[in-house]
Structures are given as structure tokens and as C-alpha cells.
Amino acid sequence: MKRVWERLRLYCKTLHPVGLAFALVFFTWSMSPSLLPRAWYLQGVATGISLAMGYGVGVTVAWMIRKCGVEPQWSDRTKKIGWRILLVAAVILVPTFLVLGSWWQQIVRDLVEAPRTNQANYLLVLMISLGIWFILLEAGRGLRFTTNKLTAVALRFVPLEAAKVGSLIVIFALGIFIVNGALYNGLIAFANWSFSGADHETPDGIEQPMIAERSGSPMSAEAWDSLGQEGRTFMGSGPTAAEISALTGREAKQPIRVYAGRESSDSINGVAQRVVDELERTGGFDRGTLAVVTTTGRGWVNEDVASAFEYVEGGDTAIASMQYSFLPSPLAFIADRETPMIAGPRAVQRGLRQVDRLAR
């Protein structure tokens, strides 16, 4: 244990105090409230990136000040006092803003009527953010080391300034290649694996429907387990014909909801065709109003909007939707910008073809 602490102490000595001070400020900013609630793991990623950015800004500011000829010669006593002040500030601000950040996120969740999360998860935010900050910091140091080595090699053939510029260009090109290639593909594959596992969970209170008008029911060709977490939530929710009649005072039909999960087919076209098949099975094309809903990344459908639509139309409705990704919308947008744009239109186009065929 003593060796671990000794290594940690030696590593901390390699860190720049101005960079750490800026990183602490960026940490507090990253915990500020957001317009929409953030998942704790995404908060950890955002905070880790913020720490790295803050540290980089602080080190850059210190470097620019030195370049301007300002190089204060602090005594050892003054340095110790500075480090102690920074340590006390971190001990106070880090736990304070972890608690505040968790509290602010719960308030945002209440405002948008999203389910609350376990506040203890915010302890993991600190661990994730420090891990990401360490990785980014060491990556930056690695790039600086590589740049210096390339510059030293290039000095044998070209002047100093040309060597520096050439090294930067090589490192920049190599960085783009790595980020857009192996690293990018690896991160996306890991994210898909991670979120596809969560997609097999079913929220509390959601049960498999037992009526023919729902996908995932025993009468449906779409297996309940294949719908994904959000698909199961959508199919297991919504008003019944009796509930609509009780509110409107008029006779109502049982609303139709059909859905296909991403696991149901290898292609988006295949998923869209399964939605159309479900519409045909349930008689959705014979309803007074047919709505095709484009979901978010993981397949979420706004239940309030869907239920309101069914109440207004007296249940003479059919709602069709499909899941096109396992990833949340921000990650899905980064990973694949084409699929979200074609998922909705593909379902609509296939639905219109079927309507046209039936009309003939």
C-alpha cells in the first residue's frame, strides 16, 4: 500500500498546479444543471472531458505567460502553501458539487417527469471522470513526447522551425487516422455491446400484452423479448377501449400499436417490413387514422403524445414504430447519421405501398 501512495505522490508532482486549478473550475462547471437530465455515466464522461480541457487550458495559460517573459520564482514555502490551498479547495468543492450535481439532476428529472435515479451513482461519476481525465492526459503527453522525438529526428535534415511544423502535421494526421479508424470503431462497438445488454431489461410495472392489437403479444409474430426495452414499454402501456369510453362517453375501439425491435432483422428495411406485416396482421390499415412514429435512438416513443392521440380519435387508431439503434440519440447520431434519417421514411414508404395495394 505504501508503494501505491508513493507512486501516486510522485505522479502528482508531475502535474501543473495551474492546470489543476483550471481543471477544478471546469469540474464545477460540468456539474451544473442541464436542460434535459443526464445519465450518471454520461455525466462521468462529460466531467472527465471537462477536466482534461480545463487542465489543458491552465497549462496553456501558464505556458503563454512564461513566453511573455513572466517567470515568478516562488520559494518552497510559498509553493507548499499554494499546493495546500489547492488541496483544500478540491476537498471542499469536489464532494460539494457532486452532491449539488446529483440534486440538480433530480430536479430536472422531476420537471420533465422522468424517473429518478439512485443518487449514490454519482460516486461513480468521480471515478469515471478521473479515469477519462487520466487517459486523455497521458494521451496528450504521449503526443507531446512523440512530437519532440520526431522533431529531433527531422533536425538532422531541416531547420528547427520546419522540423517542428512537419512533426505537428504528421502527429495531427496520425491522430485523425486513429480517432476516425480503430479508436472510433472500437468505442462504437463497445457502446453498442453495452447498451444492447441494457436493451434486454424490462421496466418495473410493464407486462407482456395479451391482446391481438399489440406487438409482442402471444398472437404477434414479434417476440416480446425482441422489442427492446423501449418497445416493451410502449407495447405494455396505453389506454384500453374501456378507459377511452369512460373519459369520452362514447364507444371506443381498442387502439392498435405495432412495433419491431432492432434485433428482429439484420437490416432497417427488414425491420420496416416487419412493422408493415404487424399492421396487416392487426388490421391497422383499416383504422380511421394511422400514425407512423419515428423513435429516438434506443426506440423511445412519447407515451403522452401517443395516448392523447388515441383518446382524441376514440381508439380508432393504429400507431406503428420501430427501433433503429441500441444507442441513445446523441451516440446514435455520432455513430451513424444515415440510419436515423432513413428509418422513419422507410416505414412510411412501405406502409404507403401496402395502402395503395389494398386500395386496388
HUCOR-V171345 format. One record per pair of residues at least 6 apart in sequence whose ideal C-beta (glycine too) atoms are under 7 Angstrom apart, sorted by the first residue. I is the first residue (numbers start at 1). J is the second residue. D is the distance in whole Angstrom. If there is no record, write none. Layout:
i:j:d
I:J:D
I:J:D
This chain:
i:j:d
16:58:7
16:59:5
16:62:6
17:82:6
17:83:7
17:86:6
18:58:4
18:59:7
18:61:6
18:62:4
19:55:4
19:58:4
19:59:4
20:55:7
20:86:6
21:58:6
21:86:6
22:54:4
22:55:6
22:57:5
22:58:3
23:51:5
23:54:4
23:55:4
23:58:7
24:89:6
24:90:6
24:93:6
25:54:6
26:50:4
26:51:6
26:53:6
26:54:3
27:47:6
27:50:6
27:51:6
27:94:7
27:97:7
28:93:6
28:97:5
29:50:7
30:46:6
30:47:4
30:50:4
31:47:7
31:97:4
31:98:7
31:100:6
31:101:3
33:104:4
33:108:6
34:108:6
36:108:7
36:112:7
37:105:6
37:108:5
37:109:5
37:112:7
37:114:5
38:105:6
40:117:6
40:121:4
40:122:6
40:124:6
40:125:6
41:128:7
43:125:5
44:124:6
44:125:4
44:128:3
44:129:5
45:128:7
45:132:6
47:125:6
47:129:4
48:128:6
48:129:4
48:131:7
48:132:3
48:133:5
49:132:7
51:129:6
51:133:4
52:133:5
52:136:4
52:137:6
55:137:7
56:140:7
98:122:5
98:125:7
98:126:6
101:122:7
102:119:5
102:122:4
106:116:6
106:119:7
109:115:7
109:116:6
143:171:6
143:175:7
146:171:6
147:167:5
147:168:6
147:171:5
150:167:4
150:170:6
151:163:5
151:164:5
151:167:5
154:163:4
154:166:6
154:167:6
155:163:5
158:166:7
188:335:5
191:327:6
191:331:6
192:326:5
192:327:7
195:298:7
195:326:4
195:327:5
196:326:4
198:229:7
199:228:5
199:229:5
199:298:7
199:326:5
201:229:5
202:229:7
202:232:5
203:233:6
206:232:6
206:233:5
206:236:4
207:236:6
208:216:6
208:217:7
208:224:5
208:236:7
209:216:6
209:217:5
209:235:6
209:236:6
210:217:6
210:218:7
211:217:6
211:254:7
212:219:4
212:282:6
213:254:5
213:255:7
213:256:5
213:257:7
213:282:5
214:220:7
214:235:5
214:257:6
215:222:4
215:227:7
215:235:6
215:257:7
215:258:5
215:259:5
215:278:5
216:222:6
216:224:4
216:227:5
216:232:7
216:235:5
220:278:7
221:277:7
221:278:7
221:281:7
222:259:7
222:260:6
222:264:6
222:274:7
222:278:6
224:232:7
226:261:5
226:263:5
226:264:5
227:235:6
227:259:6
227:261:4
228:261:4
228:262:6
228:299:5
228:323:5
230:295:7
230:298:5
230:299:4
230:300:4
230:301:7
230:323:7
231:259:5
231:261:5
231:299:5
231:323:6
234:257:7
234:259:6
234:301:5
234:303:7
234:321:7
235:257:6
235:259:6
237:303:5
238:255:6
238:257:6
238:306:7
238:307:6
238:310:7
239:255:7
239:307:6
239:310:6
239:311:6
240:254:7
241:252:5
241:253:6
241:254:4
241:315:5
244:252:4
244:310:7
244:311:6
244:314:6
244:315:5
245:251:6
245:252:5
247:311:6
248:311:7
248:314:6
250:314:6
252:314:5
252:315:4
253:314:7
253:315:4
253:316:5
254:315:6
255:310:4
255:315:5
255:317:5
256:282:5
256:284:5
256:287:6
256:317:7
256:318:4
257:319:5
258:275:6
258:278:4
258:279:5
258:282:6
258:284:6
258:318:7
258:320:5
259:321:5
259:322:7
260:271:5
260:274:4
260:275:5
260:278:7
260:322:5
261:299:7
261:323:5
262:271:7
262:323:5
262:324:6
262:325:6
262:326:6
264:271:6
264:274:5
265:271:5
265:274:6
268:324:6
268:339:6
268:342:6
268:343:6
268:346:6
269:346:6
271:322:5
272:322:6
272:346:4
272:347:4
272:350:5
273:350:6
275:320:5
275:322:5
275:347:5
276:350:5
276:351:6
276:354:5
279:285:6
279:318:6
279:320:6
279:351:7
280:354:7
282:318:7
284:290:6
284:318:3
284:320:7
285:354:6
285:355:6
285:358:6
287:316:6
287:317:6
287:318:4
288:313:6
288:316:4
289:313:5
289:316:7
289:317:5
290:318:5
291:309:6
291:317:7
291:319:5
292:320:5
292:344:7
292:347:5
292:348:5
292:351:6
293:301:5
293:319:6
293:321:4
294:343:7
294:344:4
295:301:6
295:321:6
295:322:7
295:323:6
296:329:5
297:325:5
297:327:5
297:328:5
297:329:4
297:331:7
297:332:3
298:325:7
298:326:6
298:327:7
298:328:6
299:323:3
301:321:5
306:319:6
309:317:6
310:317:5
320:347:6
320:351:7
322:343:7
322:347:6
324:339:5
324:340:6
324:343:4
325:332:4
325:339:7
327:335:6
332:340:6
333:340:7
